[in-house]
Amino acid sequence: MAHISDEKIPNNVNLSGDRRLQRALEKWQPKYLEWWMEMGPEGFQANDIYLRTAVSVEPGGWAHFDYVKMPDYRWGIFLEPQREERVHHFGDFVGQPAWQEVPGEFRNMLRRLIVTQGDTEPASVEQQRRLGSTAPSLYDLRNLFQVNVEEGRHLWAMVYLLQSYFGRDGREEAEELLLRRSGNADRPRILGAFNEPTNHWLSFYMFTMFTDRDGKYQLSALSESGFDPLSRTCKFMLTEEAHHMFVGETGVQRVIDRSCQLMKQDANEDVRAQGGIDLPTVQKYLNLWYTLSLDLFGGEVSSNASDAFAAGIKGRHREGRYEDHSCLEATYTVETVENGPGGTMQITDKEVPMRTAMNEILRKEYIKDCQRGVDKWNKTIAKHGINFELRLPSERFHRHIGIYSDLNTCIDGNPLSAEEWEARKGEWLPNADDEKYIKSLMQRVTKPGQFAGWIAPPLRGINGQPFEFEYVRLS
């Protein structure tokens, strides 16, 4: 069993055996806690929360449930156990031993990838920091805090890599991760979706459904890395990331379930008149967060993605499924957007070297996974006998990164003029009235076992507990 030590910084990497690193992390720790108290969940730092905490990284051992105050959470450094025989299994170094230290020629590339991943973790905590005041139940409040503390631990995971393997540069980057702020005009977070406001619980569920799912695929690609410490770190992070997506997928499903119930109770099927969230509005927020998350994969054709694959640093989701792990001769078909006759936009297919299309290959896997979630939501609607289907919009819709970034389209991906887009975007994306209405529903429910009127209860409690369990002790 790879047990977690009970040191000041819980870890399974023998931190006490590296005094320089231990001192560096112990110097960073109070700055992290200062950030957490300033930018973490607002108003609940002194409350006891029924949280899951790692006690080992083995299956069945990493999830220990108990009450804990969030500032006392056992943040630390947990890596999957090392396999001595591990080798590179994609890129230019196939078959060679995996790296235990950072190769000099790939130092900047690795640091950039780690910093970018690390920056997303505190960003999401900052986006969600005020949601506790409007939680629809203690069950949901606890799930929010579980997501938050684990995002904090994922920041620790990336900071460990920076401080352990990148010297002074890594220490400076670790400091910067605590200084940027989500949505701040002067010091924003690195990636666009992590500067978007998450003002209410529908956005939170969509974020954890779609944006955390991007995290799953980024971590999966990095878990294939030939830099072994990064691979082992990301593999353990993936065990925690699954809960975040569960919160989002089931959260939206419960909103939909309640909406369908309210539709059947009203002669006009007017959900809003009964204090629910109507299905067309659910679709708008789906469109928003899904498309923001599509951008997180980067450009469809990318020399950076090609370089990372060639170096054996970032692979494909479940790389072992593929036969060709070098991709030196392979090609991949992507769309291109070009100016046609009369200033019209033309979309055509183009063959590109597969290595340059690794972002798009990962994005396609993500889209299939998102579709499985939407299919489940539609089954819930169908069970109620309601003729409505949610859908994923076209990959061309509402994009700000890559080949579609200058293209205005309808939800089906058909090009629109700038004037048409401005006139019609409110059909597909939340407008000010939608935001105002959703926020008006966000009234806090504090009694164990009770839920707000706009969301259905979950199918089961947490860790076998009943709905009436006091997941958060408010007094």
N, C-alpha and C positions, 0 to 999 in steps of 0.2 A: 504494500500500500504506500502511495506517495503522500504521506501526511503533511499537513500544513503546520509549521512551527508556531509556537506561541510567543514569538518575539514581538518587539514593539511594532514591527512591520511584518505581519503574517506572510510566510513565503514557503515555497518548497524548492528553492534554488540555492540553499546553503548561503544565505546572505551574510551570516556572521563570519563566514570564511573569507569574505572580501571586505576588509575594513574600510577601504577607500570608498567603495560603492555604497556600503552601509551608511557611512557618514554623509555622503551626498544625498541619499534618499531621505535620511532622517532630517537633513536640512530642508529638503523640499516638502516634507510631510506637513509641518505647521502652515506653510503657505497654501498647501492644498486645502487644509481644514479651514483656513481663513476664507479662501474662495468658496468653499462649500457653505459656510455660514452666511456669506454675502449673497451668493447666487444660486444656492440649492433651494429645496422646497421651502416656501415661505410660510412661516407660522406653525410648523410642526416639528421643529428640531428637538423639543423637549419631550415629545410624546413617545410612548412605547408602541412599536410597530411589529407586527407578526411577520418577520422577514426570513428569507432563505439565505443561509450563509455557507460558504465552502469550508468543509473540515478536511477534505481530501479531494484529489482530482480523479479518483477512481469512480466508475459507475456505481451509483447508490451511496457514495460517500461524500459527494461534493455538495449535497443539499441538506443542510441541517436547519430546521425551523425552530424559531424561538422569538420571544419579544426582545427588541433591542431599540435603543434610541439611535437615530440615524448618525449623529456625529461619532457614536461608538461602534459603528459597523466595522467589521474586520476587513477593511480594504487591504489589499496586499498583492503579491506577485505569485501567480500560479501558472505553471507550465505543465503540459503533458510530459510524461516520462520520456527521457531520451532513449533512442534506439541507436546503438553504436554502429550498426551496419547500414544506416540510412544513406541513400545516394540521391543525386540529382535524377529526376525522371522526366525532365523536359528541357528544351532549349539547347544551347551549344555545349553544355557540360554533362549531357546524359551519361549515366553510369559512373561518374566521378563521385567521390565522397562528398556528402553534404558539408557545407561550410559551418564551422563553429565560431569563426570570427569574420568580420566584415572585410571582403576583398577591397583593396584600395581603389581599384578602377570602378567599382560600383557603389562606393561610399555615398556619394551625393544622391544617387537614384534611390538607394535604400532609405536614406534619411528622409527624403521627400515623401516617400510612400508611408513611412511610419508616422511622420508629423501630420500628414493629411488625414490618415485614419485616426490618429490620436485627437485631432482637433474636433472631430465630429462628436466625440463622447461628452465632453463638458458642454458643448453647444446645445445638445438636446436637453440636458438638465436645465440650462438657462432658459430655453424655449418653454419648458413645462413648469417653471418654478411657482407660478401662481395658480395652477389648476386645483390644488388641494382645497381652496376656499369654495369651490363649486362642485365638489365630487358628488356623483349621483348615489353613492353608497359607501359604506366602510370597506366593502369588498373591493370596489374600484379604487378607493383611496389607497388601500394597501398595495394594489397592483401598480399604481403610479409610483409609489415610493420604492417598490422592488425594482422597477425599471430604472429609476433614478440612481439608486445606490450601485446597481450593476454597471450602469454607464460610467459612474465614478470609478469603479474598479477597472473597467476597460481602459480608462485614462491611465491608471496606475500601470497597466500592462505595457502600454506604449512608452510611458516615461521610464520604466525599467530598461527597456531596450535602448532608448536614447542615452540614458545615463551610464549604462553598462558598456555600450559598444561604440559610442561616438564622442567620448571625451568632453572637452570644453564646449564644442559645438552642440553636443547632446544636452548638456546642462543648460545652455542658453535656450535651446528649443523647448526644454521642459518648463522653463520659466515663462516663455511666451505663451504656452498652452493655457496658462492661468491668467494671462493678461488680455487676450482677445475676448470679445463679448458678442454673443449672438445679436445681430441686428444693429450693432453699433456702427454709426457712419464712419467713425475714425479708425476703429480697430475691429472690423467685422471678422466673423469666422470665415474659413477659407472657402468653403463650398456653399453655393447659393441656397439650397434647401434648408441649410442650418442657420440661415438668417431670417427665415420666414416666421412670422408670429404664429404661435400655437395658443390661440386665445380661449379656446373652449374644448370640451371633451370630444366633440365629433372630429375636430382636427387632430386631437391627440390619438384617437383610434385610427384615423387614416394615416397619421405619421408612423405609428408603430406597425401598421399593416404594410405600408408601402416603403417608407424610408428606412425603417429597420430591416426590411427585407433586402433592400440594396446592401445594407451592412452585412447581411448573411452571405451574399454573393462576393462582396469584396473580401471578407474574411476567409471564405472558402478558397478563393483564388490565391490569397496570401498564405493560406495553410499548406499549399502545395510547394511553397518556396524552398529553394535549395539552401537558403540561410536558415539553418535549423532552429535557432532560438525564436525567430519570427514564426516559423511553421508551428512550433509547439505552443507558443503563446496563443495564436489564432485558433488552434484546435480547441483549446479550453474555452476561449471566448465564445465559440459557436454553441457550446452547451448552454450558456446563459442567454444567448441571443434568441434562442427558440422561444423562451417565455415572452419576450417582448413582442414577437410576431403573433403569438397566441393571444395576448392582450388586445392587439389591434384587430385581428381577424374575428375573434369572438365578440369584441366590443361592437364592431359595425353590425355583425349578425344580430346582436341583441337589439340594436336600434331599429334594424329592419323588421325584426319580429314584432316589436311593439308598434311600429308604424302600420304593419298589416292588421294587427288587432284593432287599432283605432279606425282604420279604413272601414272595416266590417261593422263597426259600431255606429257609423254615421251614414245617414241616407245619401249624403252627397260625397261620401268618401273624403271628407275634408279633415285631413290629419292635423293641420295647424290649428283649426278651430278647437281641437281637443288637447292642444298642448304637446303634440308630437312632431317629429321631424319627417316630412313627406319624402317619398322616394325620389322624386326629381331633384330635391335638394341634396339628398345623399349622393346622387349621381354627380352633381356639381363638385362636391368636395372630393369625391373619387377622382374626377378629372384633374382637379388641382394638384393633389398630392402625388398621384401616379405620374403625372408629367414632370413635376419637379424632381421626382425620384429617378425618372429615366435619364435626366441630365447628369445625374451623379456618376454615371458610368463613363462620361467623357465623350470625345469625338468618335464617330464611327470609324474613321481612318486615323490612326495615331502612331507616330514614330515612337513616342514614349512607351506605348503599350508593346510595340514591337521590340524595343530595347529591353524592357523588363522581362519579356518572355525569353528572348535570346539569352539573357543573363541567368535564366533559371530562378528569377526572383518572384515573379507573379505568373501563375499558370492559369489554367481554365478550371471551372467548377468541376470537381471530380475528374481530374486529369487522367486517372487510370482507365477511364472508359474508352479513351481514344487509342487508335493504333499508331498514328503518326505523332510522335512527341517532339519532332524537330521542326516540322512545318516549313522547311526551306523551299520546297517547290510548290506547295499547295497554294491555291487561291480561294478567295471568298467573294461572294456577290453582295455588293452594297448598292443602295440607291445614290444617285447624285442629283442635285438640283441645279439647273442651268437656265439662263435667260433664253427664251425662245423668240419667235417672230412677234413683232409688235409689243415687245416688253413682257410677254407672258412667261410664266414659269413652266419649265418642262422637267419632269422627273423621269430619269432613265436608270437602267441597271449598269453597273460597272464592276469588272473583275479587278480585285486588288490582291496583293500578297497577303496570305492569311495572317502572318505575324502582325501586320498593321491593323487587322480587324479584330484583335482580341477583345477590345472593349465591346464591340458589337456582338461577338459570340457570347460574352458574359451577359449582356443585356437581353439577348434572345432567351437565354435560360431563365432569367428573371421574369420576363414577360409570361412565359409558360407557367411559372409558379404563381404569379399574380392571377392568371386566368383560372387556375384551380380554386383559388380563394373566392373569386367572383362567382364561379359555378356553384359553390356551396351557398353563397348568399342567395342566388337565384332559386336554388332548391327550397330555401326557407320561404321565399315569396310564393313559389308554386304550391307548396303545401297549404298555404292559406287560400288557394284558388284565385289569386289575383293576377291579372294579365299585365305584367310589367317585368322587364328584364333590365338589370344593370349590365353595363358593358365597359370594357376597357376602350378608351379612345384610340385613334390612330397614333402610331409612333411619331407622326409628323406634327401632331397637334400641340400647340402651346410649348414649343421647345425653345430654349435659350442657349443651348450648347450643341455644336456639331453642324451637320449639313443642313438641318432644318431651321437653324437659329434665325435666319432672315426671312423665313417663309410663314405667312399667315394662312391658316387653313381652318376649315370647319372640323367638327369632331370626327368626321369620316376621312379627313386627310386631304380633301379637295381644296386647292388654293383659293384664297380670297384676296381681294384688294385691301389695302390698309383701311379704306373707308368702310368696307363691308365688315371687316374684323371689329372695328370700333363700334359699329352699330349692333353687332350680333354677339359679341363675346359674353354678354350677360346671360345668354341662353345656355352657355356651357360651363361658365365659371361663377363662383359665388360673387354676388354683388353686395353693396353696402346694406341693402335691406335684408338679404339672407343672413349676413353676419349679425345684424341687430336682432333679428328674430331668434337665431340660435343662442345668442348670448342671453336673451330674455328668459330662456328655459333653464339656464344653468343656476339652479338653486340647490344649495348643499343639503344632503340628507345624512343625518348623523346617527339615527337609531339602528342598532344591529338588526339585520334581516330585512330592512326596508330599502326600496329603490325608487329613484325619481320616476315620474310618470312618463318620461319620454324614452325609457329603456327597459327592456325585459330583464328579469333575473337571469343569472347564468344557469347552466345545467347542473353544476355541482360547485361545492365550496373548494377552498384551498387546502391541500394536504389532508383531505378527508374530513375537514371541519364542516359543520352545518352553516347554513346561511346566517343564522342568528349569532354566530361566533363574533367576538369583539376583535376584529382584525386590527383596529387601531384604537388604543385607549385614549380617549379625548380628555378625560378628567385628570 
